Amino acid sequence: MSAFIVLGTITTNLVANIIPPTYVLNAWFNLSERKSLIIVALLASLSFPWLLVQDSSSTGLTLFIKTYSAFLGPMTAIILNEYYVKRRKRVDVADLYNNQKVKASIQPIIALFVGAALALMGVNLSWPIGFVTSWLVLWLLGYDKRRIQE
């Protein structure tokens, strides 16, 4: 029974945590899959993830999770604002792959860092603080007013 649990854990983590960054390195830097996989494996080993789950470092793991969620709240606010408010639930899938139509905007980046900074001050409520703050920053910067043309 425990062999199946170990096998399930290994295969799930392989697909979810190793293959995507390997493909990213492969695409961005035109590396072979083998070289990309070796780089990902080295970076994963150098991050010492096994130290985060030890009893002596449980406070470190807690701090890491809270800090991580301080960025997830603002990112969620930005994505939902973009989809529901700015695009009004209309997405042209072909345009997502058209390099000529990519328009970067500074407002979401500002909202991300302002939301994360305020969320880190109230670490126990980092996700909701970051979410609300980023949404308000987007609204104050007028990001919602510039809607995507249909």
DAHUDA-V704220 format. One record per residue. N is the residue number from 1. RES is the residue in one letter. PHI is phi as a letter, one per 20 degrees, with the letter a starting at -180 (none if undefined). D_FIRST is the distance of its C-alpha to the first C-alpha in whole Angstrom. Layout:
BEGIN
n:N res:RES phi:PHI d_first:D_FIRST
n:N res:RES phi:PHI d_first:D_FIRST
END
This chain:
BEGIN
n:1 res:M phi:none d_first:0
n:2 res:S phi:f d_first:4
n:3 res:A phi:f d_first:5
n:4 res:F phi:f d_first:5
n:5 res:I phi:f d_first:7
n:6 res:V phi:f d_first:9
n:7 res:L phi:f d_first:10
n:8 res:G phi:f d_first:11
n:9 res:T phi:f d_first:13
n:10 res:I phi:f d_first:15
n:11 res:T phi:f d_first:16
n:12 res:T phi:f d_first:17
n:13 res:N phi:f d_first:19
n:14 res:L phi:f d_first:20
n:15 res:V phi:f d_first:22
n:16 res:A phi:e d_first:23
n:17 res:N phi:d d_first:24
n:18 res:I phi:d d_first:25
n:19 res:I phi:f d_first:27
n:20 res:P phi:g d_first:29
n:21 res:P phi:f d_first:31
n:22 res:T phi:f d_first:31
n:23 res:Y phi:f d_first:33
n:24 res:V phi:f d_first:35
n:25 res:L phi:f d_first:36
n:26 res:N phi:f d_first:37
n:27 res:A phi:f d_first:39
n:28 res:W phi:f d_first:41
n:29 res:F phi:d d_first:42
n:30 res:N phi:l d_first:41
n:31 res:L phi:e d_first:39
n:32 res:S phi:f d_first:37
n:33 res:E phi:f d_first:33
n:34 res:R phi:f d_first:33
n:35 res:K phi:f d_first:35
n:36 res:S phi:f d_first:34
n:37 res:L phi:f d_first:30
n:38 res:I phi:f d_first:31
n:39 res:I phi:f d_first:33
n:40 res:V phi:f d_first:30
n:41 res:A phi:f d_first:28
n:42 res:L phi:f d_first:31
n:43 res:L phi:f d_first:32
n:44 res:A phi:f d_first:28
n:45 res:S phi:f d_first:28
n:46 res:L phi:f d_first:31
n:47 res:S phi:e d_first:30
n:48 res:F phi:l d_first:28
n:49 res:P phi:f d_first:25
n:50 res:W phi:f d_first:23
n:51 res:L phi:f d_first:27
n:52 res:L phi:f d_first:26
n:53 res:V phi:d d_first:23
n:54 res:Q phi:f d_first:25
n:55 res:D phi:g d_first:26
n:56 res:S phi:f d_first:29
n:57 res:S phi:d d_first:30
n:58 res:S phi:f d_first:28
n:59 res:T phi:f d_first:32
n:60 res:G phi:f d_first:32
n:61 res:L phi:f d_first:29
n:62 res:T phi:f d_first:30
n:63 res:L phi:f d_first:34
n:64 res:F phi:f d_first:32
n:65 res:I phi:f d_first:30
n:66 res:K phi:f d_first:34
n:67 res:T phi:f d_first:36
n:68 res:Y phi:f d_first:33
n:69 res:S phi:f d_first:34
n:70 res:A phi:f d_first:38
n:71 res:F phi:e d_first:38
n:72 res:L phi:f d_first:35
n:73 res:G phi:f d_first:38
n:74 res:P phi:f d_first:41
n:75 res:M phi:f d_first:39
n:76 res:T phi:f d_first:38
n:77 res:A phi:f d_first:42
n:78 res:I phi:f d_first:43
n:79 res:I phi:f d_first:41
n:80 res:L phi:f d_first:41
n:81 res:N phi:f d_first:45
n:82 res:E phi:f d_first:45
n:83 res:Y phi:f d_first:44
n:84 res:Y phi:e d_first:45
n:85 res:V phi:e d_first:49
n:86 res:K phi:f d_first:50
n:87 res:R phi:e d_first:49
n:88 res:R phi:l d_first:49
n:89 res:K phi:m d_first:45
n:90 res:R phi:d d_first:47
n:91 res:V phi:c d_first:45
n:92 res:D phi:e d_first:47
n:93 res:V phi:f d_first:44
n:94 res:A phi:f d_first:46
n:95 res:D phi:f d_first:48
n:96 res:L phi:f d_first:45
n:97 res:Y phi:d d_first:45
n:98 res:N phi:e d_first:48
n:99 res:N phi:f d_first:49
n:100 res:Q phi:f d_first:53
n:101 res:K phi:d d_first:52
n:102 res:V phi:f d_first:50
n:103 res:K phi:c d_first:52
n:104 res:A phi:e d_first:50
n:105 res:S phi:c d_first:51
n:106 res:I phi:e d_first:52
n:107 res:Q phi:g d_first:51
n:108 res:P phi:f d_first:47
n:109 res:I phi:f d_first:47
n:110 res:I phi:f d_first:49
n:111 res:A phi:f d_first:47
n:112 res:L phi:f d_first:44
n:113 res:F phi:f d_first:46
n:114 res:V phi:f d_first:48
n:115 res:G phi:f d_first:45
n:116 res:A phi:f d_first:42
n:117 res:A phi:f d_first:45
n:118 res:L phi:f d_first:46
n:119 res:A phi:f d_first:42
n:120 res:L phi:f d_first:42
n:121 res:M phi:f d_first:44
n:122 res:G phi:d d_first:42
n:123 res:V phi:g d_first:39
n:124 res:N phi:f d_first:37
n:125 res:L phi:c d_first:39
n:126 res:S phi:f d_first:38
n:127 res:W phi:f d_first:37
n:128 res:P phi:f d_first:39
n:129 res:I phi:f d_first:42
n:130 res:G phi:f d_first:42
n:131 res:F phi:f d_first:41
n:132 res:V phi:f d_first:45
n:133 res:T phi:f d_first:46
n:134 res:S phi:f d_first:46
n:135 res:W phi:f d_first:47
n:136 res:L phi:f d_first:50
n:137 res:V phi:f d_first:51
n:138 res:L phi:g d_first:50
n:139 res:W phi:f d_first:53
n:140 res:L phi:f d_first:55
n:141 res:L phi:e d_first:55
n:142 res:G phi:m d_first:56
n:143 res:Y phi:f d_first:53
n:144 res:D phi:f d_first:53
n:145 res:K phi:f d_first:56
n:146 res:R phi:e d_first:56
n:147 res:R phi:f d_first:54
n:148 res:I phi:f d_first:53
n:149 res:Q phi:f d_first:56
n:150 res:E phi:e d_first:55
END
